[in-house]
Amino acid sequence: MGLSRRRMILIAAALVLLGAYAAAGFLAVPHFARQAASDFVRTHYGRTLAIGDLRFNPFTLNLDVAQVALPDADGGPLVSFEHLHVGLELASLWRLAPSFGEIVLERPYVRAVIRPDGELNLADLGKGFPPAPQPQKPASPPRLYIGRLAVIDGGTTFEDRTRPAPFRADFKPIAFELRDFSTTAATGDSYTLHAASPQGERLDWSGTVHLSPFASHGAFEIADLKARTLWSYLSGSVPFEIDSGVIALKGEYEVSSAAAAPLDVGLDVHSVTVSGLAVKPQGGAQDYVTLARLEVDGTHVDLGRRAVTVAKVELSGGDIEAWLGADGRINLLELLGAPAPAAAAQASASGAPPAAATAPGTAASSAWTVSVPDIGVKGLRISAEDRQVKPAAAVALDPLNVHVGGFSLSPDATLDIQLDSAVNASGRVSAQAKLAPHSGAVTAHLEAQHLGLAALQPLLAQYTSMTLLGGELAARVDFERHADGYIGVKGDSEIGNLATVDDALKKDFIKWRALRVADVAYRSRPANLRIGSITAVDPYVRMIIAPDRSVNIKEVLTAP
């Protein structure tokens, strides 16, 4: 009887302790956790924390918190989430470190705002705490184990109120998952992140991360990023406007660190694609530059070596509208925010030096090395007009194809340039050149065929009283410039089927079937010009000597 009674007492005591443990877990922990969280927020931030249902299961060590929201200083939301589930494991006992089987955060929301004074609202979370003492040497991270950390259906808003027109961008849904993570480098530490915007822009990021020593490797992809989204953020600091365009990129990165060594970062961007980009001055009605498709392949960035290598850059299709306005201003300069001619003249008259000239010697050569050995332009159209004359003188290069090989910031780099273009539909220009930017040495060969001279008539009309009806120019030129400044030119040229009319008489003025200038050779040192031959085929000129002995040639070559 005594033994049974003793057992009954032990069982009763165990039941009482179990009941007390259950009551503490189910009732006391949620109560005191809610009170502690509310008091903490009220004390450190002077705000009221909203907390919904809070439950803790002392037997499974699972914590569930619902409907939590922390307000911003302006009363709007700062951070919030709909549900948080934390599963603590008993392995924490023998690992001597917190060990979580699962942490799941559902529908979190973060509102990041750069206030008008330039302060970030999220910095409020660090206020109210004494500054942490600086350690004498870097400390190892505390031991921590997480089997799975997941963010489900998250969202964030970013606002920049420092700009004349406040910028706002929303990203939703955001999903993040980290698996088998620890601070001991003994686990896989893999993660994935997915984010999207209401406009269909998407970010995918996955990889691994280790904290001791710090190392990370991952792959990322940005798809369907709207160029106007980027422009809307920069619109207050750039003079141009982007109406359309889609950007996509994908790549990998590698980050590692060793004791007492700087961080080693390598970035490989496999491809960057920009399609349908259109650029115009802010508030303008017409796009000045449109790019059909720009591809940048094989970009490698090595921060340790301060080196950037790009395997290939290619522009396929596009349109550039350029003109010299009646005020003498080139329209493309508006995209750079260049001052108007009157303002530039005023600054020159005031004697104020250009901004770049006020700090001589500050533009030191960059320590970075950049190499882009393959740059190509295919199918570009350039339309240029001189609107200072009426009708405007126009020239169109369509299609323009250019290839530049060997581009590098190295002092001994030599560019290999090839160009081919149709000119005003009937003409053609091609060129090959080798250029050493550092020394200024150039070797080039240029050929032109069937260049219509009638396009020059609007310009001739300003200086002569004749009309250029037709004529075609063909030329072949070899040009060289040495590093010591020597210049040499060799070539041939021909103007065929020239026809001009005297505007006063409405009759032929000067015409010929062909005018050939062959074996032209020029050298700058010693200065020498040699022309092998000049041949005119069927030349004609109408020269009239009036009774007052004036000659019509002078009148025709005089501006009206």
Sequence and secondary structure as in RCSB ss.txt:
>XXXX:A:sequence
MGLSRRRMILIAAALVLLGAYAAAGFLAVPHFARQAASDFVRTHYGRTLAIGDLRFNPFTLNLDVAQVALPDADG
GPLVSFEHLHVGLELASLWRLAPSFGEIVLERPYVRAVIRPDGELNLADLGKGFPPAPQPQKPASPPRLYIGRLA
VIDGGTTFEDRTRPAPFRADFKPIAFELRDFSTTAATGDSYTLHAASPQGERLDWSGTVHLSPFASHGAFEIADL
KARTLWSYLSGSVPFEIDSGVIALKGEYEVSSAAAAPLDVGLDVHSVTVSGLAVKPQGGAQDYVTLARLEVDGTH
VDLGRRAVTVAKVELSGGDIEAWLGADGRINLLELLGAPAPAAAAQASASGAPPAAATAPGTAASSAWTVSVPDI
GVKGLRISAEDRQVKPAAAVALDPLNVHVGGFSLSPDATLDIQLDSAVNASGRVSAQAKLAPHSGAVTAHLEAQH
LGLAALQPLLAQYTSMTLLGGELAARVDFERHADGYIGVKGDSEIGNLATVDDALKKDFIKWRALRVADVAYRSR
PANLRIGSITAVDPYVRMIIAPDRSVNIKEVLTAP
>XXXX:A:secstr
 HHHHHHHHHHHHHHHHHHHHHHIIIIIHHHHHHHHHHHHHHHHHS   B   EEEETTTTEEEEEEEEEE TTS
SEEEEEEEEEEEE THHHHHTS EEEEEEEES EEEEEE TTS BGGGGGGTTS      SS       EEEEEE
EEEEEEEEEETTSSS EEEEEEEEEEEEEEEETTS S  EEEEEEE TTS EEEEEEEEEETTEEEEEEEEEEEE
EHHHHHHHHTTT SEEEEEEEEEEEEEEEEE  TTS  EEEEEEEEEEEEEEEEEETT SS SEEEEEEEEEEEE
EETTTTEEEEEEEEEEEEEEEEEE TTS BGGGGGGT   HHHHHHHHHHT   GGGGSTT S   S EEEEEEE
EEEEEEEEEEETTSSS EEEEEEEEEEEEEEEESSTT  EEEEEEEEETTTEEEEEEEEEETTTTEEEEEEEEEE
EEGGGGHHHHTTT SEEEEEEEEEEEEEEEE TTS EEEEEEEEEEEEEEEETTTTEEEEEEEEEEEEEEEEEET
TEEEEEEEEEEES EE   B TTS BHHHHHTS  
